[in-house]
Amino acid sequence: MEEVMLFATIISPIVIALVQLAKKTGPVSSRYSPLTSLVIGLLVGFIAWPFTELDTVMRLWAGGFAGLAGSGLFSLGKKTISNNDNEAA
């Protein structure tokens, strides 16, 4: 399980970047960004087979964790920044 979490940590920034790219360039609503993040995380985990020795199921778990963590981390950071801006005003 440690390997899965380590791999999820490594691919999380990639998932976050791809979700933001999808939201900026495609018809993805911010309402569906957690679902989009999960799907992109699963895809990144699945196609990352040359970079790890984890089997497919473990890569999918890592991708799912990265997708969910990526969407939560981005929204938490966005809320924190907006709260700091409101307090400064």
ABEGO torsion letter per residue (X at the ends): XAAAAAAAAAAAAAAAAAAAAAAAABABBAAAAAAAAAAAAAAAAAAAAAABABBAAAAAAAAAAAAAAAAAAAAAAAAAAAAAAAAAX
